[in-house]
């Protein structure tokens, strides 16, 4: 992988490294949402949600369009859905290993 490719991959993972941004991605897995709905769902003021969405948009994870007076956001590609599925698998395997280690220590 080239240096510029590594930098882009790192940018994507940095964008996904914040719990609120992950919550946004999880919400958008269910379909497009207006920024006000996203803010309410993740429990932050609308300007904070907009900042998180800008980071995700700059990384190519989400895209937006004007929907009346608001911006409506959606995942930019089905590959994001696949990435989320893989991340869940990694977390599940880690949880299983931790559970096995705890059970083995008892």
N, C-alpha and C positions, 0 to 999 in steps of 0.2 A: 504494500500500500504506500502511495506517495505521501510525502510530508503534508501536502495541502489536503489530501484525502483524510489523513489522520486528524488534522486540525478541524475539518468539518465534522467528522464523527465525534470528536471531543466536544464541539459546540452543541451537537444534538444531545449528548449525554449531560452536559452542563445544564441545558434547558430543562431536561427532565429530572434534574437532581433536587428540585424543591418540592416538598410535599403538596403545596397548593397547586403547583403546575401539574403534578401527577393527578391530583383530584380533578383538574380541568380536563385533562386528557381522558380520564375515566368517564367523566360526564359526557364528553363529546363522542365517546364510543357508542352512546345511545342515540346520537343524532345531533344535527346542528342546533345551536342555542344562541340566544341574544346575550349580549354582554351583561345586561342587568340580571338575567336568569342565572348566568354563571356566577356572578358575584354573590347573589343570594344563596345559591346552592353550596358554595365553598365557604361562606361566612366571612366575606371581606367586603369593604366598601368598593363601589364600582371603579374608582380610579386605581385602586390596588389590583383589581382583577384585570383592568386594561393593561397595566404594566406587565403582569405575568403573561397575558396574551401576546403582547408585543415581543417578549422574549421567545415564546413558542413560535410566533410567526416568523421572526428573524431566523430561527433555526430550521424553518421549513416544515414544522410539525403541524401547524394549523394554517388555514387561510380564511379570509373573511370577505363578506360582501355587504353592501348597504341593504338593509331590509327596512324600508320606511325611514324612521328617524333613528334607528339603531343599527349597529353592526351585528351581523350574525356570523358566528364562527363555526367551522367544521374542521375535521381532520383533513389534512391535505392529500393523503393517500391511504389505501388499504394497508400499505406496509407498516404504518403506525399501529394499526390493529394487530398485525403480526408481531411487531416488536413488544407490545403490551402483553400479548399471550406468552411470548418467550420469557419476559421478565417475571410473570406470575409463576411459570414453571421453575425458574431459578429460585425464587423465594420459597416455593413449595418444597423443593429438594433440600434447601438449606434448613427449613423448619423440620423436615423429617430427620435430618442428620442431628440437629440439636435435640430433638425428642428422643432419638435413639441413644445419644450420649448421656442424656439425663436419666433415662431408664436403666442404662448400663451401670451408672454410678450408684444406683439405689441398692 
